[in-house]
Amino acid sequence: MRSVGLKVLNNKLSEYVRLAAAGETVLVTDRDRVVAEIVPPRAERSPILADALLADAVRKGWLTPAAMSGAGPPPKPPPVMTLDELLAELDEDRSDR
């Protein structure tokens, strides 16, 4: 575990972020008082930011994931008309030209 003052942290932020990414905890101090911690990401956190933000919102109860109602892809909607009906309608539309 390391500690760093705000002024030094401001000048060398990327170095301390790399230390945290490597698994080390960095205590941030202001006038010898700990004001924050830079910690490595939790193992269960997704490395992709959008996934991590969504998972965090679900954990806090801000979002509710969609319920999966079975396995496989969702059912296909019924067709509006058959191919023969479509072709007949096209022929009808073109006949008055």
N, C-alpha and C positions, 0 to 999 in steps of 0.2 A: 504494500500500500504506500502510495506517495501523497505528499501534500504540495500544493502550489498556491501562491498568492494571486490575486486577481490581475495585478499588473503583468506578472510573468506569464500567466495563462493567456492574457490578451495578446502577448507577443508570440507565444509558441503554442497556440491552440491545437494546430494539426498534430504536433508531436504528442500532446497529452491524449488526444482522441485516438491516435494509433496505439498508445499504451493501453487504453481502455479496450480497444478492439482486440488486443492480444490477451485480454483477460485480467488486467490489473485495475484496481480501483484507485481513483485519484480524488483526494479530498481538496476542495477549493476553499481557500481561507480569505478572510477580509479582516485585517488587523488582528491576526492570530485567533480568529474565531471561525470555525467551520460553518460555511454558508451553503455549500452544495457538494454533491458527489457526482463524479463521472464514472459510471460503472459499465461493465461489459453487457451486451444485450443478453436477455434470458435465452436459454437453449430452445424454449418452445416458440420464441418470436420468429416470425417469418423474415427472411432477409430482404424481401421486397416491401418497400414502404407502403404501398397501397394495401397489400394484404395485412400488414401489421396494423395499420390504422383501422381497417374494417374489423379485424379480430378484437382490437381493443374496444371499439364501439359496441360490439356484441357483448363482450364481458361486462361493460358498464351498464348494459341494458338500454342503450340508445337505439339500437337496431335489433330486429328479430329476424334471424335467417329464414328463408323460405322453407316450408315443410316439404320434404321429399315424399311423394306418395307412391313409391315403388321403385323398382329398378328399371333401367333403360331410359331411352329418350322419351320426351313428352309425346302424346298422341298427335297425329296429324289431323288438321281440321278437314272436314268433308269438302270436296271440290265444289266450286260455285256452279259449274256446269260441265257437262262431258265435252270431250274434244269434238264430237260430231255436232253438238249444239253450237259450240263456238264457231266452227267452220261454216255452219249454215247461217249464223247471224252475220258473219263477215261477208259471205256471198250476198246476203240480202242488202247489206249496207252498200256494197260496191255496185249493185245492179242499177241503182238510180244515178249513176255517173255517166 
